[in-house]
Amino acid sequence: MPRISYLLLSLLAAALPALPQAQSKTQPQPKAPIRRAVDTQNQLDSNEALFTVLAAINAAGYDDQIDAASTHVFRHALRTEIGARNLDSVFQLNRFFRDHKLPNPSGELSRYISYALLINGPPDFDYRDPDMVRPPDASSVEGLSPLLAAFYREANLADAWQRAQPFYDQMIEQYHEPVARAILLVNAYARNTTSGYLGRRFQIYVDLLGAPNQVQSRSFGDESFVVVTPSPEPQIDGIRHAYLHYLLKAREQTAQRLLTIHNLAYLQRLMAGLRAAIDAGELAATAAAVRGGAAPWELAG
């Protein structure tokens, strides 16, 4: 299936029905890879630099949630394949990963994703903007690129990248339908484009090799990214949240409109909950719950 390059504003309009994602430790037999045209405006895609960085840290000892039910089978297969080859580049990666290791696995993944989003792909994995002031989490793994280049060559990751494409297509297809369905609803309402608004860019990357159930958002200058990892259901809520931030940063008028709608709906539900609490003689408890951070839809009644 082709990568989509549609209006993602729809993700802010409505919560979408989830599409199930069956995961199995048994290697599935995907369809033959689908040839895709290169399009820099595609907003839902995979990324070879991200694939390489996460393949590298998996080879070097990153094993967060490796036994989770939603961990992708290709992550298992690639780790086994690379681990059996005794590669010198992996030895160098092991040392780098050990020397830079964080106690928090989520923080570990987060900074390597940041780094991956700032670099080009093969063969050199150099920075896309060498003059950019890089965020601290990415700077903390400075010096990784030469190791990535050596690992990419020695492990023949170009071949692994091609073999991963059917799995990326499957994951993208799960997001494609709910995103496209929502876009049809909002195109008529918003009448504006999304990625590329005032020179800005919003990009979603799907990933097979990270710990499952992750939604990682980044904003670098005029670029906003979301990285989603395997999960039982498409993680639309996380994408919608990230896209709202993108629109607000771009000062897009539709964002203000949608925020107004959201705030009105929030207040309506809050007032309904409080009225129900008054009728039930539970106002004090409900008010305490609201002050404690309870959302309107969590209130009784």
N, C-alpha and C positions, 0 to 999 in steps of 0.2 A: 504494500500500500504506500502511496506517496506520503511524504511528510506533510503536515498541515501548516498553512500560513494564513490562518483565519484571525478574525477579531476575537480576542480573549476577554473583552469587556464583559461578555455574557457570564463569566464565572462569578461576577459580583451580583448578578441579578437573582439567582436562585440556587439553592442546594440541589444537586443533581442525583438521580438514582445511581447507585453503585453497581458496577459490573464485577462479578466474581472473578477472582484470579486463582485458578487452581495451581498449587505448587506441589511438587513431588520430588523426593530424592531420586526417583527413577528417571534416568535421562530421557526426555521426550524426543520425538522425532519431528522437528519443525519442518515447515515447508521450505522449498528451495529459496535462497536469498533473493530478495526483490531488488532490482536495480533502481536506484533513486537518483534523480537529478540533483546536482549541487545547487543550493539556493540559500544565500546568506540571510534571507528574510524568514526562513522557516522558524517557527516559534516553538515547535515541539519536535525534538530530535535527540540523537545521541551525540557523543563528543569523544573523539579519539584521544585527546589529551587527558580527559577525565578517566577514560577507560585505562589508559596506560598508568596513570598515577595510582589508581586503586588496585590494578593488577600488581603493581610494584609493592605496595604496602601489604597486600595479602600474601605475597611471596615472602615478605620480610618478617611476618609474624602478626599482622593485624588479623585477629580472629573474633572480633566482637559479634556475638549472636550467630556464630557459624552453624550452630545446631538448631537454630530457630526454624519453625515450620515454614516461614515465608522466605527464608534465605534461598536465593535463586540457585538452581541446579548448575548453571554455568559457572558460578563462583566456586562450587565444589570441584567441578571438573577441571577448571583452570589451575586451581591450587594443587590438585593432585598431579596434573601434567607437569607443571613447572617444578614442583617439589621432587619429582623423580629424576630430574636432569642434572643436578649438582652443578649449577651454573656459577661461574666466578662473579658475574654481575649481581647475582642474588646474595652472595657473601658480602659484597660491598653495601648492598641495600640493607641487609640485616644489621650491619654495624651502624649505618646511618639511622635506621629506625630505632635501634636500641639507645643510641646516644641522644635522640630527640624525643624519647617516649614520654607521654603524659600519663598520669594515673587515671584520668577519665577517658574511657573509650569514645564517648560522644565528642569530646573536645579533640581527640585524636583525628577522627574522621573529618570533623569540621575544618580543621586547618589545612588538611591535604586537599579537600574540595576547594577551598579558597585558592590555594596555590594552582590547582589544575585549571581553574577558570581564568587565571591571569596569564597562562602560557599558551604558546602555539603547540601544534602537534609535532609529529616526527618531521625531519630527523633530529632536530636540535632541542626542541622543547624550550626555546628561549622565550623571554617575556614578550607579550604582544605589544606592550607599551613600556619600553625600557626606562622611560623618564617618569613613569607614574610613581607617586608615593604609595607604597604598598601597605596594606593593613598589617598589624602586628602578627596575626595568626599565620599569614602567608610568609612574612619575613622570618618567622621562627624556623622554617624549613628551607631557608636559603641554601643554595648549593645542591639541591636535589636534581636539577636538570641534567647535568652530565651523567649522573648515575642512571637516569631514565633513558637517556640516549643509548648508553651501553646495554642496558637491560632490553630495550626494544629490539636492538639488533640481535643480541645473543639468543634471546628467547623466541625470536621470530614472531613478535606480537602482531605484525601485520597480518599474518595468517590467522591468529586467534581473533583479531578484530573482525576479519571477514566471516569467520565461523560464528561469531556472536550476533551477526546482523539479523538472522531470523528471530532470535530471542528479543532483540530490540524492537523488531517489527511487531511482535506479539504484544509487547508491553505498550508500545505507542498506540496500537489498535484499541487497547482497552481504554485509553484516555480520549481517543479521537471522537468517538460517538457522543459521549456526554458533553464534551467541549463544543463540538459542532452543533449539537442540538441547542445548547444555550446561546450560541452565537446567532443562530437564526432568530431567536426571540429578541435579542438586544440590538441587532443591526438596524432594525426598523425604528427602534427607540432612540439609540444614541446617534446614529448617522455620522460616525467618525471612525477613523482607523485607530489601531492600537500601537503595536510595535512600530517605532519610527516616528512617533508623535514628537514634533519639535526636535528631531534628531536623536531621540532617545530610543532605547532598545529593551524589549522584554523577551526573555528567552527561557524556555523550559527544557531541561535535559533529563532524560530517563537514564537510570544507572542500574546495572546488574550486580555489581561487585561490592557494594557497601552493605552495612547492616540493614536489615529490612525496616520498613515503616518509618522512614526518615523523609522529612521535607526540609531541605536546607535552602535558605534564601540569602542572596548577596546583592549588594548594590555598590558598584564601582563607577563613580562618575556618572555618565549618562547611560550606563548599562545596568540592567537588573536581571538577575538569574534566579531560577528555582531548579534545584536538583531533587528528584524523587527517586527513591529506591523501591525494590519490590515490596508489595503489600497485598493483603487479601482483597482490598477494594481500592479503586483509584482515589488518590488523596486530594480530592477537589477542594476541600475546605482550606487546606494549607496553601494551595495555589491561589485560591480566591483572595486569601489574606495578603499574600505577597503582591498580587496584582493591584489590590487596593493601595498599598504603599507606593507602588510604581506610579499609579495615576495621580496620587497626591503629590508625589515628588515632581511629576511633570506639570503639575498645576492644571490638569485637564479638567474642564468644566463639568464633565459627566461625573467625575469623582465626587465633586461637591453635591451634585444632584442625588447621587446614590447614598451618600452619607446622610443627607437629609431624610431620605426615605427610610434608611436604616434606623435613624434616631427616633423618628416618629413611630415606627413599628415597635421599637424597644420600649418607648414610653407607654404605648397602648397596652402592651403585654404586662408591663410593670403595674399600671393602674388596675388592670383586670385582676392581677394577683392580689393586690392590696384590698380591692373591693371584696374578693372572695374571702380573704382573711378576716375582714371586718364582719362579714356575715357569719363566719364560723367562730367568731370570738377568739381569733388567733393572731390579732394584729401585732401584739408585742413580739411574739416569736418570729413572725414573718419580717417585721422591721429589723429585728436583730440579724436575721439571715441575709437581708439585703445589705445592711451595713457591713456584714462579713464577706460580701463579694458574690453572693448568690445571684445568678442570672434570672431574669423574669420567668423563663420557661422552666426553671427549677423550683418555682414556688408552688405550693399546694393549691389546687383549684384552678 
